[in-house]
Amino acid sequence: MEYRVEEKYICTEGELRILAGRLSHLMEEDAHHGEEGKYQIRSLYFDDYDNTCFAETMDGVNDRKKFRIRIYGGCADKISLEVKYKCSGMTKKESCPLTEKQCSAVMAGKVPAYRKGDPTVLHMLFLAMRTSLLRPVVIVQYERTAYINKTGNVRVTFDRNISASADIRNFLEPKLRLLPVMEKGKHVLEVKYDEVLPSYIAQALETGRQQQTPYSKYRECRIAAQAYYTGGISWVQGM
């Protein structure tokens, strides 16, 4: 996959409802939506011994990458390993499937033996775990509503209830101890496209209030996890 533009905005629930009314006539809803028009995403992020990923995200380093394991709906039936690259405000990702056994081993900090024919992304993770002491550090969970348009390969997502968890050993369990990381009533709008955003979609997204932001779910959840480790906050039970 080539690099794509990725823009982020902080929106209120009211603004997202207005945008949903507009986009529903212009774009297709994601096929993964449940009855409530959304689905849950849970990601386990990694960092190395020197916390390089966190430091680079805090500093806004131009060219960086992160490893993560992702599941949907709190279910371990489909587990994906992803590496996400970011460069000059554009992103791309590569992924491969993981078995539950592989995932559990990696969560425990074990580096399974690399086998000939394994996907490149898996090889990259194993190499980083061996050479840079990469290990899982935080869980990011949220609920996503997504709209898709083939023209320009556009994907618009509303990410609500963004929460962090340090409960890494239970990443594959249905329930986690969670901590919301955004102000109540605030959510993240993401707009992704290849090169040019079609004008009619750009107009539909305009509310006169949005300002683009470098908001990072990973960064905010790492900060929340650090507060937990130092005793500054407590977790709540959630789905």
N, C-alpha and C positions, 0 to 999 in steps of 0.2 A: 504494500500500500504506500502511495506517495504522501508527502506532507499535506495537511489540510489546515485551513484557517480555523482557529478556535477563539471565539469571543465569549466573555462571561459578564453577567450583570447581576446585581442584587435587586430582587423584586419583592413586592408585597404580594399577599395572597390575592388581593383585589386586582392587581395588575396582571397576575397570571390568569385569572379567570377571564379578563378582557381579551388577553392574547389567545387563550384557548378558543373563545368564540370566533375569533377571526381566522385562526389557523385551521380550524376544523373544516372550513370551506375551501382551503387552498392546498392542504397537505394530507397525507394518509397517516392514520394513527399507527403506532408500532403494533405489530402482530402479537407481541408478548403482553400487552395490556390485559389486566384482569377485569373483573366485573366493575371495579371502581375506576377503571381507566388509568391504571398505574401498575408498576411492578417494583419489587424490592431488589436492590443491589447491595451486596456486601463484598468488600475487598479487603484483603490482608496485604499490607504494604511492608516492604523490606528496607533495611538500611544497613550500612556497613559499620565496622568497628569505630570509625571516626565520625559517624553520622553525616556522611558526605551529602546524601540526598536531602536531608533536612536543611543543612547549611546552604546548599545551592539554591533550594527553594526560597529560603529566607532572603538570600542575597539577590535573587532574580537572575541567576546565572543564565546566560543566553542558550547554551547548548548542554542539555542534561537528559538523563533517563531515569526511570524508576521501574522496579519489578513489583508485580502484584499478582495475587491469586484471587479469582473472582467467582462467586456463586450467586444464584438468583433465588429469591423467595425463601432464603434460609434452608435450601435443599441441596444436598450433596450429589444429586443425580448428574449434574453437569458442572464440572470444575474446569476453569480455564486459567492457564498461566499466561500472563501478558507482560510485555516490556513496552512502556510508553516513552516515546522520544519527544522532546520539545526543543524547538529551535526558532528563534526570532518570531515568537507568537504563533507558530504553526506546530502541529502535532501529527504524529502517526503512531501506530502500534502494531506489534506482531504478537501472535498468540499461538498456543497449542493446548490440546486437552491434557488434563492430569487425571490419573486414577486416584481414588480415595486413599489408597495405600501410599502413593507417592506424596500426596498432599500432607498426610499425617506425618510422614517422615520428615518432610521439609519444615513443617510447623514445629517439630521437636528439635530442629537444628541439625538433623542428620543429612548427609550428602550421599544420596544413592549413587551407585556406580553408573557411569555413563556407558550406554550400550550403543554399538554401531547402528545407525539408522534412527536414533532418537532425534526429535526435532531440534533445530538450531537454538530456539529460545530456551529449551530445557538445558541444553549444553551450556548456554551462557549463564543461566542461573547457577548451575552446579559449579562452574568455574569461579563465579563471583563469591560463592559460599566458601570455596576452598582458599582463594587468594586474598579476598578482602574481608573475610569473616562476615559476609552478608547474613542477616538473620531477620525473622519477622519482628516488627516493632509496634504496629498499631492496626486496628480494624476500623474501616470507614463504612458506615451503612446509611442508606437513604432510600427514599421512594421516588421513582422516576416516571414521568409522563413524557412520551416522545412523539414527535411528528416528523415525517419523512417526505422528501420530494426528490425525485430522480433527476430533475433539471438542476445541474450544479452539485448533485450529490449532497443535498442539504439535509441536515438533521438538527432539529430544534428540541431541546429537552428542558423540562422543569424538574428540578431536584429539590424535594421537600424533606423536612425532618432529618437533616444531616446530623449524624451522631457518631461519636467515637466510642471505642471499647479497647481496653487493655487486656480483655479476657481471651487472649490468643489461643489458649488450649481448647477453647470451646467454639472456635471459628466455624466448624461444620455443624454445630448444634442448632436446633430451631430457634432457641432463645439465647440472648446475650444480656449482660449488664451494659447499659448504654448511658451516654451523657450527651444531650443536645449541645451543639457547638455554635449555633446561630441564635440571634435575638428572636424571640417569639414572633411569628408572623412574617419572618423574612426567609426568602428562599433564593435559589440560584437558577438563573436562566443561562443556558449555553447554546450558542449558535455555531454550527460547524458546517463548512462547505469547502469545495475544492479550490476555486480561484475567485469567482465572482458570485455574490449573492443576488439572485434574481430580484429585480426592483420591486415586484409586487409583494414578495415576502418581506423585503426590507421595510416597505411601507406598512405592512400589517404588524410588524414588530415595533413600530414607533409609537411611543406613548408620551414623548416629550420629557420624560423623567430619567430614563436610563443613562447611566454613565458606565462605560466599560471599566472592569476591575480585574486585577491579577489574582482574584480570590483563588485559594487552593484548599480543597477539602483535606488533602493530606497534611498540609501545614497546620491548619486549625485543629485537626484531630491529634497531631503530634503534640501540640501545645497543651491540649486538654489531657492527654495521657501523661505528660510530664507533671502536670498539676496533681494528677491522681497519685503518681509515684511519690510525690513530695508531701502528700497528705492535705493538699489544698482543696480537694473536692471529693465527693462520693458519687458512686454510680447508681443508676436506677434500673430496675428490671424492665426489659422491653422485648419487642419482637424483632 
